Structures are given as structure tokens and as C-alpha cells.
Amino acid sequence: MKKIPILLCMLLLSQCKQKPLESKLNDSSFTQGEVINYQYDKSGRLVKENWTSCFMAGGKPDSLDIVMTYFYDVKGRKIKVEEHDGSDELISTTFFDYDLRDSLLSEYTIDIHRDTTLLVENSYGENGSLHLVKHRRLLNSQSVDDILNGNSNYDTLFTLTENFYQAGFIIKSTDRDSQNALVAEREYEYDGQKLAGMTVYEFPDSKKQLSLTHFYLLPDNSSNVEKVTLNILGDTVGIKQVEKYGNGKIAKLTEVEGLSNVFITNFDEQGQITTEIAISMVVGEKSIEFFTYDSSGRKIKVVSRHEPLTEKEKNML
């Protein structure tokens, strides 16, 4: 789900009143929430996303507009994404590069406002299957002298993340710091095509130390329910529950993170998301998103609203 982080939205929108988001912003019953509209070209490719988020700033209603524009080459490959604000000022640009097989080689994002750059590089095996993914985040740490002299000094932040794949499945992932020292390592195990276990190691003082144990698959044989429990050194910190239709497709996905957040996603029998609910125990609110599709099954609109938690929801955890 591509959107402004849920908890940040809740904090910004916590003072807004309920009403359809598309109403005027200058009346006394101010709206909280978001509307996202999607536009496609004649070939069915997504070409534009228009975001409107409403919140209270300094005790007054305000809104934030974001426009995402997508560009494609003659082969139909996405080659660039531009992000603009409501005044058409450029916020970020992402470029995409491909190999001769049309497999994505790199994704390069320049964030104008945050002075950061994100570089994602993919490597493929001889059979064309994804083998390695590198994520590198850079910080433009310009000093006053750099700015005056027109020089940019980019430093690598915490992260170089490498994901290793085998037969299309991720089998290992590592994080390295700016000195190329290992910070974390994750190993994945599978039961057929299902993730059955994950072990995480950390490297304090360059020594390998177990940090996290496993996912455990706990199928409920009495219903179409599948549960996954995340344990850290024996303590349960997360639960994922999947409920399915008779045809095997997912009907409802519930994810619990720690003792503070619950995420519920509902699907129709065609596999399309109908609603997403994010519950924050810390903020005491929930965000509900409603999805609309056209006759071709393309997502054309998402409307969200924010509400206080019910007593039942407060006692979910």
C-alpha cells in the first residue's frame, strides 16, 4: 500500500471531523482523511496519481496535494516517476533502467526536499531469475563550503541491504554500514512454497549474535484460517492471520504488531482489496480505506477516513 505512513497521518489528522473528504475545506465541519485518484492511458498503464490529504495546522483546516506522474518508453517499460506538490514544485524523481531481457536493473530516486538519494540495484542469474538486490541510501551532507563551491558530498547511510534469491525465493538478506561491516543477517526457510522460518542475527562488536527466532505456521484445521506467529527470543511480538474463501483466495488478512498496531485487509472473491483498516492503540484511532475499481479491474480511487476506536477495538490486544 503506497501512501503517507499511517501513524504520521493519524497524528496529523487527529483533530479533523468526519465528513466526505471531497467536500469543501472552508466550512466549519472540516474533513479528515485522504482521497487518491488514479488515471490510466489507452494502453491501461497508470500515468497519474492525485493525492489530497486533509489535516489541522495551527488550529485551522489545511490540505496537502501530491501528484505522481509516470513515464514509459516505447516498449511500455516504466522509466521515470515524478512527484510534485500542489503548487507543481518537484519533490522527487525516480529513474528506472533495464537489461536486454527487460528485467529491472536499477531504481534511482532523488528526494529534493530531504537531500537523500536511494539506489536499488538488481542482479540476475543466467536463467534470468532474480539473484541479488542491493538497497543503498545516500545522504547529501553538504557543508556551507560545499554549497558555496557548488560541490555535493554524498555519504552512505546505514544501509546497504542485499537480498539473495534462489529459484525465485529470498534465502538470505544482509545489512551493512558505511564501512561495509555486517550489521544484521537474515536467513529464510521454506516448507514448499511457504515461508516456514526466519532467523535474524546481529553483529555487535563484529560478533554474530542471535536476535530473532522463527515464524511458526500454525494452521487451524477446523476452518480456512492460517496463523503465523513472530517470536523474538521466545516472546510473541506479532501475529498474522489469513482467512480464505471456499475457492482458496484470501478473504481477510489480520496482522498484529506488538501491542500497539492492528492491520485488517478485506478482499472480494476476485482477489481485489475492498477495505484496509489500520488501528493504532497509541493514537487511539483507526484509518479506514475504501477502494474503487473500474470495469477492467483497475484501481481508480481510494478514499480514507479516520475515526476513534470503539470499546471492542480498544480491547483487541
N, C-alpha and C positions, 0 to 999 in steps of 0.2 A: 504494500500500500504506500504509494508515493505521496507524502503530504508533510506539512509542517509538523514537527514532533508533537504527539498527542498531549503530553503533560504540559509543554510550553503553551499550547493552545488553551488548555484548561485554565492555566494561570492568567492568561491574557483575557479570556472570555468570562471569567468567573462572575463578573458583576452585571453581565448583559441579561436582558429579559427575554422571555420566549415569544417568538413570533416568526412567520415565514421569513427566511433570510433575504428574499428578493424584495421585501418592502422598502420603502424609502427610509433613509437613515436619519432624517431630520425631525422625526416625530418623537414624542416623549416616551413611547413604549419601544425602546431600542431593541434591536435584534441581536442575538448571539449565534455564532455558527459560521459555516462556510458554504459556498457554492462553487463547484468546479464544472465547467462546460468543456466538452471535447469536440473538436472538429476534424473531419477526415476529408481527404481528396477523393477524386473519382476512382482511384485505384484502391481505396479502402485504407490508406495509410493515415495514421494520426499525424496531423500537421500543426495543431494548436491546442493548448490547454489554457483556459482562462480561470484564474482563481480569484475569489473575493472572500476575504476573512474579515469579520466584524468583531470589535472589542471596545473596551472603555479605556481611554487615555486621559489622565488628569481629570477624571470625573465626567468626561464628555465622550459621546459616541464617536467612534472613528472606524475606518476600514482600511484594509491593505489589499491592493490588487497586484497580482503576479501573472505574467503571460509567458508561457513556454512555447517556443516555436521550433518545429522540427524540419530539417532539411534532408533531402535524399539525392543520391546520384542517379545516373541513367539506368543503373542496374537495380534500383529500388532499395539500395542499402542506406541506412541512416548514417549520415556523415557529420552532422552538426546539430546541436541543440543550443538555442539562445534563451536566456532567462532575463526578462525585463520587468521593471516595476510599473506602477500605474502611470507614471509620467514618461514612460518609454525609455528610462535610463537602463543601460545594460548592467546586469548584476553578475552573470556568469556565462561562460561559453564552454561547451564540451565538444571535442572533436573525436571522431572515430576513424580508425584505419583498419584495413582488411588485407588478408593474404590472397593468393591466386584462387584459393578454394572458397573465397567469400567468408571465411571464418574471421571473427573479430580478433585483431592483433593487439590493439591498444585503445584506450579511452583516456582522454586528457582533458581535465576540467580546470579552468582558470576562474577563481572566485574573486571578482574585482573588489568587493567590499571587505572581505575577510583577509585579503592578501595571502591566500593559500592556493596551492595547486595540488590536484590529485591525479596521479598517473596509475592506470591499471594496464598491465601487460599480460597477454595470454600466450602460452606456448602449446603446440600441438604435436602429437606423435605422428609417425609415418602414416598411420591409417586415418589421420585427421581427427582423432579423438582428443579432447582437451586433456592436457597433461599437467600444466603448471599455470597458476595465476598469481601475479605479483601486484600488491597494492602498495603504493608509495605516496605518502602525504608530505608535501613540502610547505614550509613557511617562508614567506618573503620578509626576512628580518632586515629591512632597510634601516640603516642609521641616517642621521641628519646629513652626514657627509655623502653617503650613498645617494640620497635623494638629490642633493645639490650637484653631484657629479654625474647624475643620470645612470648610476650603476645599481644593479639588483644583486643581492646576496641571498641565495636560497639555501636554507639548512634543512636537512632531513629531520622530520619529527619522529616520534616513537614509531613511525611504524613502517616497517617493510613486512607485509604479510604475504606468505607464499602458501598456496593451496596445491597439493599434489593429488592427481587423479589416476585411477586405474580402471579401465573398462567403463569409463563414464562416472565412476563413483569417487568421491573425495575420500582419500585414505589417510592423509596427514596434512596438517596445517601448522605453520610456524610463524612466530612474530620475532622480529629483530629490531634492535635500536639503531641509532645513527652510527654507532661504532661496529655494526654488524654482529653484535653479540646476541645470542639467543635470549629471549625474554619469556616466551611461552611456546609450548608444543602440544598439539592435539592429535591423538590417534583415534581412528574410527573403525568400528567393527560392524559387520552386517550379517543378518540372517536372511539369506536370499537377497532380495532387493530392498529389505527394510533395515533401517539403522537400528542396530541392537545394542551398541555400546560406544561410549566415548570416554577416553582418558585424557586428562589435561595435566601437564607438568609445567612448573615454573622453575626459574633458574636464579634464585637469589645467590649472590656471590659466586655466580657461574656454576653452582652445584644443582643438579637435576633433582627436583622435589615434587612429589605427587601433590596435586592441588585439588583435583576433582575426580570423582569415581565414574559412574556409568549412568546412561539412560537404561531403564529397565522396562521392557514391554510387558504389560500386564493385560492381556485380552480378557474381556468379560464374555464368557461363553454363553451367558443367558440372554444376550442382546447384541445388536450391531454396534457395540461400543468397544473402543480400543483406548487404553490408557498408557501414557508414557510418564514416568516419574524421574525427575532430575535430582540426584543426590550429590551433595558436596561433603565428602568425608563423613558420610552416614546421615547427614541432615537433609531432609527434604526441602528443596528451595523452589521447586517448580513442578507443575503437573499439566500435562496436555491430554485432553480427552476428545476423541473423534466419534461422532455418531453418524451412522450411514443409512441411506435409503435401502430398500429391498434390492435395487439394481446395483448396489455396491458403491454408488457415488456418495461423497460426503454430504451430509445434511447439516451438520453443526460441528464447529470446532471451538473448543473452550480451552484457553491457556491461562494458567495461573502463575504469576511471577512473584516469588517470595510471599510476603504477607501484605502487599500493597497494591497490586495491579491484577485485573482480570480482563481478558480479551475474548469476546464471543463473536464468531463469524457464522452467519447463516447462509446456506446455499439453496438454490432451487434444484429441481431434478435434472436440469440440463447442465449443472455444474457452475452456474453463474452466481456470484455473490449478490445477495439481496440486501443484507444489512450487516454492518460491523459495529459492535459496541465495545467501547473501552471504558473500564471502570477504574477510577483512581481512589483508593481508600485514603490516601494522603490529602488530596484536594477535596474529597467528599463529593465528587461529581462524576458524571458519565458523559461520554460523547457518543452519539448515535449517527451513523451514516447510512443514507438510503441511496441505492444505485438504480439508475435507469438505463435501459438498453434499447437500441433500435431494432428493426425487424431482421437485421442481419446478425444480431447478437453482439454488436459493438457497443461498448460503454459510451454513453453520450452525456451523462450528467450524474453528479454526486452532490447531494445536499446533506449537510450535517447540522445537528443542533446539540446543545449542551444542557443537561438537567441535573438537579440534585439527586443524590442517591435515595432510593426507597429504604425502608427499615429492613426489608428482606435482603437487599443488596448490601447493606452495611454489615450484615451477619454472614456473608457468603464465605469468608475466610475463617 
